[in-house]
Amino acid sequence: MEIARAERASWIQLRRIPGLGPVLLLRLIRAFGSAQAVLEQPVESLRQAGLSAAVAEKVLEGRSPSARKQAEAELDRAEAGGIRVILYNESDYPVNLKSIYAPPPYLYVRGELQAQDRLAVAIVGTRKPSRDGLQMAAQLATGLARRGLTIVSGFARGIDSAAHRSALEAGGRTLAVLGSGLEQCYPPENRPLFEQVPEQGAILSELPLEAPPERKNFPPRNRIIAGLTIGVIVIEAPAKSGALISARAAMEQNREVFAVPGRVQDGRCSGCHQLIKDGAALVENEWDVLQALTTEIEQLSAEIGLAEEAPPPAEPEKVVPALPARAATPARPALTGEEEKLWNTLGGEPMHIDLISRRSGMEIARVSRVLTGLQLKQLVGQSAGMQFYRVSA
């Protein structure tokens, strides 16, 4: 079923409302039937659906003519740039991603998503790898791509770029998940790769087209990298590497986690060694990955085969499909004691990290690490500077 353009613009309009997180947005659309219907609700109905008074007021502000014009302009720019806006309730939204907590309500996609992309493995790691690390990324990406697996990564310098490039050179498919909007190519030296990936896969993001590659964007981005896959491989990740956020997301999403060991003296390998201690599978070659994922690969291959043999769909009809009950959002992830403490400290309005530290009684360094985990779980957002706020869930 084809979704009307006006409804697509309404999704964009809703997603731009501060404090309206993915979980609550999808819950509202499920409750009222469409994004446009949500925008038409009075405050009382929004409150009854679970919105706080502050967020309900922001929804009222977000239905203004200027907000509508901004959403339609973004849709115009996407169409002009060959970028699709794929909604959560459309058939070509990635199936794997629907099973995670707080899936993106929609994705901006340049390129093509295919059914075979359910057989995907992420390869992530440091931006400053050794020569051995780059060789391992190339070896794994090449071997897995040649055996029909889609390679997913975050388009960063180092391991990510090596994984994308090797998958393309092997004739396979690759998906690049950006921490910026699709009008931004970051890092800039990856411009050739930025043009090549859509020819054998897709570049995608949940962020507005113009969004810059800010630090706050990357923890939420990493949950998408993990969510698209059936397994995540980490190569050369220091103790504070962003690649470990992808690994933690994979563990929370019940995906397989793999780590490539390295020299004990090399700080770039400390994160991988810790993952192995925590239960990640040690990887030396692509066969280790394929063997561990045999059951998932066989099951998904059978499902994809059945899907390909299905009769062609009827002529598209411009209606708004309801969100399917079977795709209901999973329960909110369990919080640690420290996460619960910061969650209760925060409110709907942005609060500086210094004030969060004082009110919670936790050191700033610790607060920063815990906030990163809450951002990964889509329970906390970040505004300009070191300002954080609680996202309605």
PyMOL commands that set and color helices and strands:
alter all, ss='L'
color gray80, all
select helices_A, chain A and resi 5-15+22-32+35-39+43-48+53-62+65-80+96-99+115-118+131-146+159-169+188-200+215-227+243-252+267-277+286-292+294-308+325-327+337-345+353-360+364-376
alter helices_A, ss='H'
color red, helices_A
select strands_A, chain A and resi 84-87+106-111+120-125+150-153+174-177+201-205+231-235+256-260+281-282+351-352+380-383+387-390
alter strands_A, ss='S'
color yellow, strands_A
deselect
rebuild
show_as cartoon
